[in-house]
Amino acid sequence: MTETRNVPIRTIIIFVLAYCLIFAICFFQHLYTIEVRSAMTLVLYTVLFIAGIFLFRQHLADSWQLLKKSIFRSLLLLIGFYFIFVLFSALAYYWLPIGDAANDQNVYQIAKAFPPILVLAILGIMGPIVEELVYRHLLIYRLSSRIPVWGCVLLSSILFGLLHMHSFSDLTNIVPYLTISIILGTLYVVSKYNLLVPIIFHTFNNLSALIPLVLYS
């Protein structure tokens, strides 16, 4: 798999900080109206998607070649890990007092305010790709040259969970985000750093939640 060494570290930092802006907007939601906050979120995801596809195109191209060579193995991994994800999620919701996270409420507000096709395209497809570039490619693949890979998986999962919390009172709902992030990170590693595998998983998970939402909201 090709390294990301050709992407300057300053560019990567700007990319990650721009991604963090999405959650800064939500964390300081009292400063903006729902309409402004939602529009800014969609615009940022779109810009980051375009920038990410360009900046990390080589890793994505390598992942595509790897996927074509191991399509059956990748499919088995996706099915197996999705079953594990559903099982652990069900146990978490059964045993823990998990409610509606603020992030879920914000998604619902966006779904009501914008056309369904726009919501599905940005939050269902572009958003997962951006997040896989940040949490899996940068925080696991690139960082694993300095930190043990499973430490990177844990670090990326904790950051994924924390950044999806929009207030300190929302921390009790971090478990579902930790669960899916650990699943995605593990899937990325065992698929030999094929970024398209967690992208497919993440996209399917988002779309399966968004499609009923936009249809019945």
KEMI-275360 format. One record per residue: residue in three letters; z, x, y negated of N, C-alpha, C in turn. Coordinates in steps of 0.1 Angstrom, whole numbers, plus 5000, padded with zeros to 4 digits. Atoms other than C-alpha are relative to their C-alpha. Layout:
% KEMI-275360
ALAZXYZXYZXY ...
% end
This chain:
% KEMI-275360
MET500050085012500050005000500050094988 THR500149925012499050134966501249994991 GLU498950005010501850234942499649944987 THR500250055014502250094907500150114990 ARG499749895009502450434892499050004988 ASN501050005011499350374871500449904989 VAL499550095010501250104852501150074992 PRO499049935007503250274824501449925000 ILE498750064999507050214826500349914988 ARG499850085012507050084790499349865001 THR500750134998504549814799500749925010 ILE499250074990506649714829501249944993 ILE498850055007509749684807499749894991 ILE500550115009507849474782499749875008 PHE500350114991506649254811501249935004 VAL498750054995510149204825500849934989 LEU499350065011511649134791499449874995 ALA500750135003509048874783500349895010 TYR499650094990509848714816501549954997 CYS498650045003513548714807500149904988 LEU500150105011512648524775500049865004 ILE500150134995511948224795501449945002 PHE498750054997515548194806500950014988 ALA499250005013516948304772499849874992 ILE500350125007515248004757500849885006 CYS499250104993516947784783501550014998 PHE498549975002520347954779500449964986 PHE499750045014520247884741499349874997 GLN500850125001518747544746500449914988 HIS499550085012520847394717499250044988 LEU500749965012518647584693498649944999 TYR501350065000515447404703500049865005 THR500250134994514247054711499450025014 ILE500549994987513246974746498550035000 GLU501549985001509546954736499650154997 VAL500249865003509647304720500350095011 ARG499649924989511547454748499150005012 SER500950024989509247314774498650074998 ALA501349945004506047424756500150155000 MET499849865000507447774751500050055014 THR499949964986508247794788498650015007 LEU501350004994504747694799499150114994 VAL500949905006503047924774500450145005 LEU499549874995505248224785499550035014 TYR500449994986504548164822498550035001 THR501549984999500748144815499650144995 VAL500249865005500748464794500450105010 LEU499549914990502748644820499250005013 PHE500950014988500548524848498750084998 ILE501249935003497448654831500250154999 ALA499649865002499148984822500350065014 GLY499649954987500649024857498850025010 ILE501249994992497348964875499250124996 PHE500749885004495749234854500750135003 LEU499249884998498549484855500250055014 PHE499749974986499249464892498949965009 ARG501250044992495749384904499850085012 GLN500249914989495649684927500949965012 HIS499150044990498749584946499649865006 LEU500550134995497449224949498850015008 ALA501249974992494149354961500350065014 ASP499649944988495849564987500749905009 SER499450114992497949264998499049915006 TRP501050084995494849065002499350065013 GLN500649934989493349325025500950005012 LEU499050004989496549345045500149865006 LEU499950144995496648965048498949975009 LYS501250034992493148945062500150075014 LYS499949934987494049205089501249955008 SER498850054992497349035099500249854997 ILE499950145004496648665092500949925009 PHE499250074991498248545124501550034999 ARG498649955001501348755121500649944987 SER499550055013501748645084500349855001 LEU499750144998501448285094501349975008 LEU498850024992504148315120501250044992 LEU498949965009506348495095500449884990 LEU499850115009505848215070500749885006 ILE499450124993506647935095501450035004 GLY498749964996509648125109501050004989 PHE499149985011511148215076500249864992 TYR499850135006510547865062501049915008 PHE499150074992512447715091501550054998 ILE498749945003515347965085500549954986 PHE499750055013515247865048500549865000 VAL499650144999515447495055501449995007 LEU498750004992518347555080501150044991 PHE498949955008520447765056500249914988 SER499850095011519747535027500749875003 ALA499350124996520847235046501550025002 LEU498649964997524047415057500750024986 ALA499449975013524747525021500349874993 TYR499750135007524347165007501049925007 TYR499050084992526447025035501450064997 TRP498749945001529347275031500550034986 LEU499649965014529347354994499749894990 PRO500150105010529747134963498850034990 ILE501249975008526147194950499449884994 GLY500650115007524846964924498650034994 ASP501349985006521746944902500250124990 ALA499949895009521247284885499349974987 ALA500750025013520247304849498650035000 ASN501449964999517047474859499249885005 ASP500650124994516147164880499849894989 GLN500150115010516846934851499050044989 ASN501049965009514647144828498649985006 VAL501350034993511847124853499649854999 TYR500250145001512246754854499549954986 GLN500450035014512046734816498650044997 ILE501449955002508846944816499049915007 ALA500950094992507346724843499749874993 LYS500150135007507946414821499250024987 ALA500649985013506546574789498650055000 PHE501449945000503246734801499249945011 PRO500950054989500246634822500350065014 PRO499749954986500846664860499250125004 ILE500849884996497946904865500550134994 LEU499549895007499347134839501350055006 VAL498749974994502847124854499850075014 LEU500249954987501547184889499450145000 ALA500749875001499247474878501050114996 ILE499249905006501847654858501350025007 LEU498749984993505247584875499850015015 GLY500250004986503747534909499350125006 ILE500849884995501347834911500350124992 MET499849885008501548064881501450055000 GLY498649965001505348064879500450085013 PRO499749924988505848174916499450145000 ILE500749875000503248454912500750094991 VAL499349925010504948584881501450055006 GLU498649964995508448574898499950095012 GLU500249914989507148744929499650144995 LEU500449875005505649024908501350074994 VAL498849955006509049064890501050045011 TYR498949994991511549014918499750085013 ARG500449934987509649144949499250134997 HIS500849875002507049394936500750104992 LEU499449905009508949554908501550045005 LEU498649974997512649514919500250045015 ILE499849954986512049584956499050115003 TYR501049904996508749774962500150124991 ARG500049885009508849994931501450074999 LEU498749945001512650034929500550075013 SER499649954987512950114966499850155002 SER500149855000511850474958501350074995 ARG498849945006515250524941501249945007 ILE498850074994517550274959499649955014 PRO500450054987517650174996499549864999 VAL500850125001515349885002500849875001 TRP499250124998517949635014501049984988 GLY499250015012520049714983499149944989 CYS500950065009516949624963499849855002 VAL500150144997516649294981501249934995 LEU498850075005520249214973500149994985 LEU500049995015519949324937499049894994 SER501050105005516749114932500449865002 SER499550144997518348814948501149964990 ILE498950045009521448824926499449984986 LEU500650025013519348864895499249874999 PHE500850124999517048584906500949884998 GLY499150115001520048354910500649994986 LEU499350005013521748454878499049954989 LEU500950045011518648414856499549865001 HIS500350144999518048064870501249914996 MET498850085006521547964857499950004985 HIS500250015014521247834822501249994992 SER498750005007524947834814501050055010 PHE499049954991528047984828500749895009 SER499550114992529247644840499149965011 ASP501050034989526147634862500150095012 LEU500049894990527147924883500349955015 THR499750054987528347704912498749965007 ASN501250044994524747614918499150125003 ILE500849884998523647974923499550015015 VAL500249984986523647944961498649975005 PRO501450034996520247774966499050114996 TYR500949905006518548034944500350145007 LEU499749884992520348324962499349995014 THR500550024986519248174996498550035000 ILE501549984999515548154988499650144996 SER500349875004515548484970500250115011 ILE499849914989517048665000498949985011 ILE501150034990514548495023498750064995 LEU501249945005511648595000500050155001 GLY499949855000512848954997499950055014 THR500149964986513348985035498649985005 LEU501450034996509948825041499050114994 TYR500849905006508349075017500150145007 VAL499849874993509849375035499450005014 VAL500450004986509149265070498549985001 SER501450025000505549175060499350134996 LYS500549875004505049545051499650004985 TYR500250015014505249475014498749934996 ASN501150085004502449225014500449894991 LEU499450095010503149044982499449855001 LEU500650144998500848744991500849925009 VAL499250084990503148645019501249924992 PRO499050075008506148564996499549914989 ILE500750095010503748424970499749875006 ILE500450124993502448174995501349915003 PHE498750074997506048085006500549934987 HIS499450055012507248044970499249894994 THR500950115006504247844958500149875008 PHE499950124991504447604988501349934997 ASN498750065002508147554981500149934986 ASN500150065013507547484944499249874999 LEU500950115000504647254949500549885008 SER499450114992506447054976501149934993 ALA499050065008509146984951499449934988 LEU500650065012506846924921499149895002 ILE501050114998504246694936500749875000 PRO499450145000506646404943500649984986 LEU499450025013508346474909499049954990 VAL501050045010505146444888499349865004 LEU500650134996503946144909500949884996 TYR499150115002507045944904500950014988 SER499249995012508546064871499449914989 
% end
